[in-house]
């Protein structure tokens, strides 16, 4: 198992921009993301990935449409995010840092970070 808390921001960006499609153990990366209109998704895009949400969405759509990467799994809530990430081998997602979890493949977002 890989603990994303060990990953630097560059690697997190490479994973979420689907430049890295497999974990070092060979398991395919599955991106799990909140719906595009949620404030937490906007914060993640802007503060962690340093990109406007519509640019991220455009990248994901293009990679999925061309068959280069598998589609992003969309969820409606943090609890759904945790459930999918914990039950899907290779999945990675993000939540706010106030939410407590022991799930290793979650990127935490610090509120108010700029």
Beta strands, then each sheet from edge to edge (+ up, - down):
strand 1: 30-34
strand 2: 73-75
strand 3: 91-96
strand 4: 106-109
sheet 1: 2+ 1+ 3+ 4+
end
